Amino acid sequence: MMKKMTCIECPKGCRLIVDAEKGKVAGVTGNECPKGEKYAISEIENPVRILTTAVLGQGLGLKMIPVRTDKPIPRSRIFEAMREIKKVELTRPLKAGDVIVENFMGLGVNLIATRKTE
């Protein structure tokens, strides 16, 4: 199966054509640098995303505290991660970068605050 995608690894935005069968990449064309091929393979075989959202704050200056994962997580687990994040409630002041949940969902990533709270 041929799949078209745009590479987002550099400002060129190469139009990639990916030949993939059963979740494995057989070939990539259209990339002007090696990053394009690596990007296409990752997107087909193991897509990951940084999850950015907010958690509930109680007794703080903000009712919703912006958070994100410090590393990408599997795209297939985004909805499960959102269900887990809904359970998180912050009651203590934080600085940007403070860890809220270590080893979030056993994925080896931390859920961190992205804004100072008071």
N, C-alpha and C positions, 0 to 999 in steps of 0.2 A: 504494500500500500504506500502510495506517495502522499506525503503530508507537507504543506507549505507553512512556513513560520518565519517570523522576523526575529533576527538575533538582537538581543538587547545588551550584549556584553561591551560594546563600544559605540561611539556616536555614529558609525557608518550605517547601522541598521540593515545589514545584509539580508536579502530575501533568500531564505534557505529552502531547499527541497530535500526532504528526508525520506529515504526508502526504508520503511520499517515493516517488520513481520513479527507478529506475536510478541510485541513489546520490546523487540531488539532492533537496533539500528544496523542496517546493512550498508548504508552509504549516505553521505551528505554532500550536496553540491550547492554552489552559490556563495559560499563563505569566502571572504577576502583575507581572512587571517585564521590561525588555528583556534582562536577562541570560539568561532562560530560552530565548528565541528563539536567541540567540547560541550557547548551550550545545547546543541541539538540532541546529543546523546543523553545528557542529563535530563532534558525535558521529556524525552520519550521513555527512558529506562528507569529513572528515579527522580521525578519532579519534586522539588522542595521549595518552601517559601518561608520567609520571616513572617511571623504572625504578629500583627499590630492591632490592638483593640483597647478596651478600657475595663477596669474593675470598679466595683462599688466602694466608695469611701464613706465611712461613718465617723462623724464628729471631726471631720477635717474641713479645711477651706474649700476643697473640691468634692463634689458628690461623685464624680466619675474620675478615676485616676488613669491617665494614659499609660499603657504597658506594651511591651513587645518581648518576643523571644530573642535571646542574644545570639542565636544561630538559627539557620533554617531547620524546619521540621518537614517530614513527608507531607506532601499535599493531600494524600489520602487520609491523613489524620487531623486535618484542619477542623472539621465539624466536631469531632470528639474533643479536641482541645478547647473549642469554644464552650462546649458543655461543662468542661472542668473549670474553665475560667469564670463561668457564671457563679460558681460556688465560692470564689475568693472574695473576701471582704476585708478591706484595710481599715485599721483603726489607729495606726501609729504614723507619725510624720516620716517622710522619706525624702531622699535626695535623688536626683536623676542618676540612674545607674545602679541604685540599690536593688539587691536581689529580693524578690517577693516570694518566689517558689524555686528552690534548688532542684535540679534534675527533674524538671517538669515532665510528668507522665512517664518517667523512666527513659526519656529520649536523649538524655545527656545534654540538655539545654536548660538555661535558667530563664524564668520569667522575671523581667526587670522593669522598674519604673522608668518612665521617660520624662518625668517632670517632677519638680520639687513640690511637696505637699506640706502644709502646716496645720 
